């Protein structure tokens, strides 16, 4: 969830859980469909209310990458969640 600048300067990653099922109409969720790029196995959702910092030692390899098409939704939810909208 964080930029490459923060990745290079920190011993932690900011992560968001990827949880089972789609959650329609939940304002803090982004629903994700499985694909070859993201390597997600079934319909899931990102619960952006559960952001957390995790030590990088807990990660050994990258499994997949979320498609760019989800980032506008993620940005919108984070702006609302942290009350950063005008």
TIFIGU-51245 format. One line per field, with one value per atom (N, C-alpha, C, O): residue number from 0; x, y, z; atom name; chain. Coordinates in nm, 2 decimals. Each point is the difference from the previous one (the first is absolute). Layout:
% residues N
pos: c(NUM_...)
c1: c(X_...)
c2: c(Y_...)
c3: c(Z_...)
site: c(CA_...)
unit: c(A_...)
END
This chain:
% residues 86
pos: c(0_0_0_0_1_1_1_1_2_2_2_2_3_3_3_3_4_4_4_4_5_5_5_5_6_6_6_6_7_7_7_7_8_8_8_8_9_9_9_9_10_10_10_10_11_11_11_11_12_12_12_12_13_13_13_13_14_14_14_14_15_15_15_15_16_16_16_16_17_17_17_17_18_18_18_18_19_19_19_19_20_20_20_20_21_21_21_21_22_22_22_22_23_23_23_23_24_24_24_24_25_25_25_25_26_26_26_26_27_27_27_27_28_28_28_28_29_29_29_29_30_30_30_30_31_31_31_31_32_32_32_32_33_33_33_33_34_34_34_34_35_35_35_35_36_36_36_36_37_37_37_37_38_38_38_38_39_39_39_39_40_40_40_40_41_41_41_41_42_42_42_42_43_43_43_43_44_44_44_44_45_45_45_45_46_46_46_46_47_47_47_47_48_48_48_48_49_49_49_49_50_50_50_50_51_51_51_51_52_52_52_52_53_53_53_53_54_54_54_54_55_55_55_55_56_56_56_56_57_57_57_57_58_58_58_58_59_59_59_59_60_60_60_60_61_61_61_61_62_62_62_62_63_63_63_63_64_64_64_64_65_65_65_65_66_66_66_66_67_67_67_67_68_68_68_68_69_69_69_69_70_70_70_70_71_71_71_71_72_72_72_72_73_73_73_73_74_74_74_74_75_75_75_75_76_76_76_76_77_77_77_77_78_78_78_78_79_79_79_79_80_80_80_80_81_81_81_81_82_82_82_82_83_83_83_83_84_84_84_84_85_85_85_85)
c1: c(0.08_-0.08_0.08_-0.05_0.19_0.08_0.08_0.02_0.04_0.08_0.14_0.04_0.03_0.13_0.10_0.09_-0.11_0.08_-0.01_0.10_-0.22_-0.01_0.05_0.06_-0.08_0.06_0.15_0.05_0.02_0.14_0.06_0.11_-0.20_0.05_-0.06_0.03_-0.10_-0.06_0.02_0.02_-0.03_0.01_-0.14_-0.01_-0.10_-0.13_-0.07_0.03_-0.13_-0.10_-0.13_-0.04_-0.03_-0.14_-0.08_0.00_-0.08_-0.08_-0.15_-0.04_-0.03_-0.15_-0.04_0.05_-0.13_-0.04_-0.09_-0.08_0.11_-0.09_-0.08_0.05_-0.18_-0.09_-0.10_-0.02_-0.04_-0.09_-0.13_-0.04_-0.01_-0.13_0.00_0.09_-0.19_-0.03_-0.09_-0.08_0.10_-0.09_-0.06_0.05_-0.16_-0.07_-0.05_-0.04_0.06_-0.06_0.08_-0.06_0.17_0.08_0.10_0.08_-0.09_0.07_0.15_0.07_-0.02_0.15_0.06_0.11_-0.18_0.04_0.02_-0.07_0.17_0.02_-0.01_0.09_-0.18_-0.02_0.10_0.02_0.04_0.10_-0.04_-0.04_0.06_-0.03_0.13_0.11_-0.11_0.13_0.05_-0.08_0.21_0.06_0.14_0.06_0.00_0.14_0.10_0.10_-0.13_0.09_0.00_0.10_-0.22_-0.01_0.02_0.02_-0.04_0.02_-0.10_0.03_-0.14_-0.10_-0.09_-0.03_0.00_-0.06_-0.16_-0.05_-0.01_-0.15_-0.04_0.08_-0.21_-0.05_0.04_-0.02_0.08_0.05_-0.02_-0.05_0.08_-0.01_0.11_0.06_-0.02_0.10_-0.07_-0.08_0.11_-0.06_0.09_0.09_-0.12_0.09_-0.01_0.08_-0.17_-0.01_0.10_0.03_0.04_0.09_0.15_0.08_-0.05_0.14_0.09_-0.04_0.16_0.09_0.14_0.03_0.07_0.14_0.05_-0.02_0.10_0.05_0.15_0.04_0.04_0.14_0.03_-0.06_0.16_0.03_0.05_0.00_0.05_0.06_-0.11_0.03_-0.16_-0.11_-0.03_-0.08_0.15_-0.02_0.12_0.11_-0.13_0.11_0.00_0.10_-0.22_-0.01_-0.14_-0.09_0.09_-0.12_-0.08_0.05_-0.18_-0.08_-0.08_-0.03_-0.01_-0.08_0.00_0.06_-0.13_-0.01_-0.14_-0.05_0.00_-0.14_0.00_0.09_-0.19_-0.01_-0.02_-0.06_0.11_-0.01_-0.14_-0.03_-0.06_-0.15_-0.06_-0.10_0.16_-0.06_0.05_-0.06_0.16_0.06_-0.08_0.01_-0.09_-0.09_-0.11_-0.03_-0.02_-0.09_0.07_-0.06_0.18_0.07_0.03_-0.02_0.06_0.03_-0.13_0.00_-0.11_-0.13_-0.04_-0.04_0.06_-0.04_0.10_-0.05_0.18_0.09_-0.03_0.01_-0.04_-0.03_-0.12_0.00_-0.10_-0.12_0.03_-0.04_0.11_0.04_0.07_-0.02_0.12_0.08_-0.05_0.06_-0.18_-0.07_0.09_0.02_0.04_0.09_-0.07_0.07_-0.20_-0.07_-0.03_-0.02_0.01_-0.03_-0.14_-0.05)
c2: c(-0.12_0.12_0.13_0.11_-0.12_0.12_0.01_-0.09_0.21_0.03_-0.06_-0.04_0.04_-0.06_0.09_-0.06_0.19_0.08_-0.05_-0.02_0.00_-0.05_-0.15_-0.03_-0.05_-0.13_0.00_-0.08_0.17_0.01_0.06_-0.02_0.09_0.07_-0.06_0.06_-0.17_-0.05_-0.15_-0.07_0.02_-0.14_-0.06_-0.12_0.19_-0.05_0.03_0.10_-0.18_0.03_0.03_-0.06_0.15_0.02_-0.10_0.01_-0.09_-0.11_0.01_0.07_-0.13_-0.01_-0.14_-0.07_0.01_-0.14_-0.02_0.08_-0.19_-0.05_-0.11_-0.11_0.13_-0.09_-0.07_0.06_-0.17_-0.07_0.07_0.09_-0.12_0.05_0.15_0.07_-0.04_0.14_0.06_-0.07_0.20_0.07_0.12_0.11_-0.13_0.12_0.10_-0.04_0.16_0.11_0.03_0.06_-0.12_0.03_0.12_-0.02_0.13_0.12_-0.01_0.08_-0.17_-0.01_-0.12_-0.04_-0.01_-0.13_0.03_0.07_-0.14_0.00_-0.15_-0.08_0.04_-0.14_-0.03_0.09_-0.21_-0.04_-0.13_-0.10_0.09_-0.13_-0.07_0.07_-0.20_-0.08_0.03_0.01_-0.01_0.01_-0.06_-0.03_0.01_-0.06_0.10_-0.03_0.16_0.11_0.01_0.00_0.00_0.01_-0.13_0.00_-0.11_-0.13_-0.03_-0.09_0.16_-0.02_-0.12_0.00_-0.09_-0.12_0.00_-0.09_0.19_0.01_0.14_0.09_-0.06_0.13_0.04_-0.07_0.19_0.05_0.15_0.06_-0.01_0.14_0.05_-0.07_0.20_0.07_0.07_0.09_-0.11_0.07_0.11_-0.02_0.14_0.12_0.06_0.08_-0.13_0.04_-0.07_0.03_-0.14_-0.08_0.02_-0.09_0.21_0.03_-0.02_0.03_-0.08_-0.02_0.00_-0.03_0.06_-0.01_-0.14_-0.04_-0.02_-0.13_0.00_0.06_-0.12_-0.01_-0.07_-0.10_0.15_-0.06_-0.14_-0.07_0.03_-0.13_-0.11_-0.12_0.16_-0.09_-0.04_-0.09_0.16_-0.02_-0.07_0.05_-0.16_-0.06_0.01_0.00_0.01_0.02_0.06_0.00_0.06_0.07_-0.11_-0.07_0.06_-0.10_0.05_-0.08_0.20_0.06_0.15_0.05_0.01_0.15_0.04_-0.05_0.14_0.05_0.08_0.09_-0.10_0.07_0.15_0.04_0.04_0.15_0.05_0.10_-0.18_0.04_0.01_0.07_-0.13_0.01_0.12_0.04_0.03_0.10_0.13_0.07_-0.04_0.11_-0.02_0.09_-0.22_-0.03_0.00_0.05_-0.10_0.00_0.14_0.04_0.05_0.14_0.07_0.07_-0.10_0.06_-0.04_0.08_-0.21_-0.05_0.06_0.04_-0.03_0.05_0.15_0.05_0.03_0.14_0.01_0.09_-0.17_0.00_-0.04_0.06_-0.17_-0.06_0.10_0.00_0.07_0.09_0.15_0.09_-0.08_0.13_0.11_0.11_-0.15_0.08_0.07_0.06_-0.08_0.06_0.14_0.04_0.04_0.15_0.02_0.11)
c3: c(0.00_0.00_0.00_-0.01_0.02_0.01_-0.12_-0.08_0.06_-0.12_0.01_0.11_-0.22_0.00_0.08_0.06_-0.05_0.09_0.14_0.07_-0.02_0.14_0.01_0.11_-0.21_0.00_0.02_0.08_-0.14_0.00_0.13_0.03_0.04_0.12_0.13_0.11_-0.11_0.12_0.01_-0.10_0.22_0.03_0.01_0.04_-0.07_0.00_-0.13_-0.07_0.05_-0.12_0.06_0.10_-0.16_0.03_-0.08_-0.12_0.18_-0.07_0.03_0.10_-0.19_0.02_-0.02_-0.09_0.18_-0.01_-0.13_-0.04_-0.02_-0.11_0.06_0.03_-0.02_0.07_-0.10_-0.11_0.15_-0.09_-0.03_0.08_-0.19_-0.05_-0.04_0.04_-0.12_-0.03_0.10_0.06_-0.03_0.10_-0.07_0.01_-0.08_-0.06_0.10_0.11_-0.15_0.08_0.14_0.08_-0.06_0.11_-0.04_-0.09_0.16_-0.05_0.02_-0.06_0.14_0.03_-0.07_0.03_-0.13_-0.07_-0.15_-0.06_0.00_-0.14_-0.04_0.05_-0.13_-0.04_-0.12_-0.09_0.10_-0.10_-0.06_0.07_-0.20_-0.08_-0.02_-0.02_0.02_-0.03_-0.14_-0.09_0.08_-0.14_0.01_0.11_-0.23_0.00_0.06_0.06_-0.08_0.05_0.15_0.07_-0.01_0.15_0.08_0.12_-0.19_0.06_0.11_0.08_-0.08_0.10_-0.05_-0.11_0.21_-0.04_-0.01_-0.07_0.12_0.00_0.02_0.02_-0.03_0.03_0.14_0.10_-0.08_0.13_0.01_-0.09_0.21_0.02_0.08_0.08_-0.11_0.08_0.11_-0.03_0.16_0.10_0.05_0.07_-0.12_0.02_0.14_0.03_0.05_0.14_0.08_0.12_-0.18_0.08_-0.05_0.01_-0.05_-0.04_0.12_0.11_-0.14_0.11_-0.05_-0.12_0.21_-0.04_0.04_0.12_-0.21_0.03_-0.04_-0.10_0.19_-0.02_-0.14_-0.03_-0.04_-0.13_0.01_-0.10_0.21_0.02_-0.02_-0.02_0.03_-0.01_-0.14_-0.03_-0.07_-0.14_-0.06_0.01_-0.09_-0.06_-0.15_-0.07_0.01_-0.14_-0.04_0.07_-0.19_-0.05_-0.07_-0.09_0.12_-0.06_-0.12_-0.09_0.09_-0.10_0.01_0.09_-0.18_-0.01_-0.03_-0.10_0.18_-0.02_-0.13_-0.02_-0.06_-0.13_0.03_0.10_-0.18_0.01_0.00_0.06_-0.12_0.00_0.14_0.01_0.09_0.13_0.08_0.10_-0.14_0.08_0.01_0.10_-0.20_0.02_0.11_0.07_-0.07_0.11_0.14_0.09_-0.09_0.13_0.04_0.12_-0.21_0.04_0.05_0.10_-0.17_0.04_0.14_0.09_-0.06_0.14_0.10_0.11_-0.14_0.10_0.03_0.11_-0.22_0.02_0.09_0.09_-0.11_0.09_0.14_0.10_-0.09_0.13_0.09_0.12_-0.18_0.08_-0.01_0.05_-0.10_-0.01_-0.07_0.05_-0.16_-0.08_-0.12_-0.08_0.06_-0.11_0.04_0.11_-0.22_0.02_0.04_0.03)
site: c(N_CA_C_O_N_CA_C_O_N_CA_C_O_N_CA_C_O_N_CA_C_O_N_CA_C_O_N_CA_C_O_N_CA_C_O_N_CA_C_O_N_CA_C_O_N_CA_C_O_N_CA_C_O_N_CA_C_O_N_CA_C_O_N_CA_C_O_N_CA_C_O_N_CA_C_O_N_CA_C_O_N_CA_C_O_N_CA_C_O_N_CA_C_O_N_CA_C_O_N_CA_C_O_N_CA_C_O_N_CA_C_O_N_CA_C_O_N_CA_C_O_N_CA_C_O_N_CA_C_O_N_CA_C_O_N_CA_C_O_N_CA_C_O_N_CA_C_O_N_CA_C_O_N_CA_C_O_N_CA_C_O_N_CA_C_O_N_CA_C_O_N_CA_C_O_N_CA_C_O_N_CA_C_O_N_CA_C_O_N_CA_C_O_N_CA_C_O_N_CA_C_O_N_CA_C_O_N_CA_C_O_N_CA_C_O_N_CA_C_O_N_CA_C_O_N_CA_C_O_N_CA_C_O_N_CA_C_O_N_CA_C_O_N_CA_C_O_N_CA_C_O_N_CA_C_O_N_CA_C_O_N_CA_C_O_N_CA_C_O_N_CA_C_O_N_CA_C_O_N_CA_C_O_N_CA_C_O_N_CA_C_O_N_CA_C_O_N_CA_C_O_N_CA_C_O_N_CA_C_O_N_CA_C_O_N_CA_C_O_N_CA_C_O_N_CA_C_O_N_CA_C_O_N_CA_C_O_N_CA_C_O_N_CA_C_O_N_CA_C_O_N_CA_C_O_N_CA_C_O_N_CA_C_O_N_CA_C_O_N_CA_C_O_N_CA_C_O_N_CA_C_O_N_CA_C_O)
unit: c(A_A_A_A_A_A_A_A_A_A_A_A_A_A_A_A_A_A_A_A_A_A_A_A_A_A_A_A_A_A_A_A_A_A_A_A_A_A_A_A_A_A_A_A_A_A_A_A_A_A_A_A_A_A_A_A_A_A_A_A_A_A_A_A_A_A_A_A_A_A_A_A_A_A_A_A_A_A_A_A_A_A_A_A_A_A_A_A_A_A_A_A_A_A_A_A_A_A_A_A_A_A_A_A_A_A_A_A_A_A_A_A_A_A_A_A_A_A_A_A_A_A_A_A_A_A_A_A_A_A_A_A_A_A_A_A_A_A_A_A_A_A_A_A_A_A_A_A_A_A_A_A_A_A_A_A_A_A_A_A_A_A_A_A_A_A_A_A_A_A_A_A_A_A_A_A_A_A_A_A_A_A_A_A_A_A_A_A_A_A_A_A_A_A_A_A_A_A_A_A_A_A_A_A_A_A_A_A_A_A_A_A_A_A_A_A_A_A_A_A_A_A_A_A_A_A_A_A_A_A_A_A_A_A_A_A_A_A_A_A_A_A_A_A_A_A_A_A_A_A_A_A_A_A_A_A_A_A_A_A_A_A_A_A_A_A_A_A_A_A_A_A_A_A_A_A_A_A_A_A_A_A_A_A_A_A_A_A_A_A_A_A_A_A_A_A_A_A_A_A_A_A_A_A_A_A_A_A_A_A_A_A_A_A_A_A_A_A_A_A_A_A_A_A_A_A_A_A_A_A_A_A_A_A_A_A_A_A_A_A_A_A_A_A)
END
